[in-house]
Amino acid sequence: MGSTPEQIRAVDLAKIERAKAMTFEQRFLAGADLFEYACSVAKDGIRMQFPSASDEEVDRVLSERLSRARHLERSP
């Protein structure tokens, strides 16, 4: 059974309130944690796309994708 839109909104609002209560340092550190989490999710996706890839190959593909994303952000 899935969550209702009201439940999802309540969770989102609670997350926003917790974020507002954080100090700058806590928010800064949370950003690093979120980046690490996003990288682990991306690596899982790469492993699904390339099941026989070694850890080094997965890291290389992730690095290439991050580099490409940075390049696109700088492009007009």
Helices and strands as residue ranges (DSSP letters): H 5-21, H 24-49, H 55-74
